[in-house]
Amino acid sequence: MTTTPSTTIITNLKSASSSTANTLKNAGLGGIDMAGMLALALTKAAELKGCLTLIVRSTDSADPNLATLDDILASLT
């Protein structure tokens, strides 16, 4: 099954703007460091891309998981 990703996760995380004062207040009340969490999300997305790239390199072309892995990797541009 081939899909076209509707978003590019890493690019969008890099270009995320600063949160509004209300968002920061609400997040703070919930114990969430919004800026820190966005930075962590970007780091983890890049880490996931690296891991998936290594997995795809070792996946046999006949493996039915390859298409799914390629689709996920394509969404992490």
Residue, then its C-alpha position, 0 to 999 in steps of 0.5 A: m500500500t503506497t501512501t503520500p504523507s500529508t505532512t513532513i514531521i521533522t520539517n514541521l517540528k523545526s518550523a513550529s512557532s512559539s506557543t501562545a501565552n495561554t498555551l504556555k500557561n495551560a501547559g505549565l499548570g499541567g507540568i509540561d515544559m512546552a518548548g522543551m517537549l517540542a525540542l524533544a519531539l524534534t530530537k526523537a523524530a530525527e532519531l526515529k528517522g535514523c533508526l528506520t533508515l538503518i532498518v530499511r537498509s537491511t530489509d529484504s525487498a521481498d519483506p512485506n514490511l518494507a513498503t510500510l517502513d518506506d512510507i513511515l520514513a517518507s513522512l519523516t522528511 
